[in-house]
Amino acid sequence: MKPSITQQADARMEAGIGSRPQRPNDIHGRTPVKLDMNCSICSHDQFYIPLNASHGRGVTCANCTALRCQIDDLESVLIQLSAETKRPAA
């Protein structure tokens, strides 16, 4: 069985030849975004956020692809946090 691309990159890195390639985009062209939350499966802090309807509605972990939440829920929380930070201190 042929080693995966990741295994090949790890072997090159261990041998001191180059570095492991970064995954800037997933198969749909989405770029991972760092959020102030962690994946409950792998503790990663970067997520793929759907940019249009073809990407679905789920926010998924950029590392293990676990579904974190729905984009509508994330948007509601971010709007609420933004409103709270704009309120003057009492």
C-alpha positions, 0 to 999 in steps of 0.5 A: 500500500502506498503511503498517504501524502501526509505520511510522505510529508511526515517522513520528509520532515523527519529526514530534515527535507522540507516541511509538512505542507499546510492545508490552506483550503479544503476541497470546496475552497474554504479557508480555515478560520481561527475562532475563540472556541475549540473542537470537542473532538480534537481541541483544534481552534480552526474551523471551516465556515460556509461561504455560500449555499453550496458549502452547507450550513455547518461550521466544521473543524478544519482538522478532523472535520467534525461538525461544531455548530450551524452557521446561523447559531454562530452568527447569532452568538457573534452578534450578541457578543458584539452588542454586549461589547458596545454597551457603555459600562454602568 
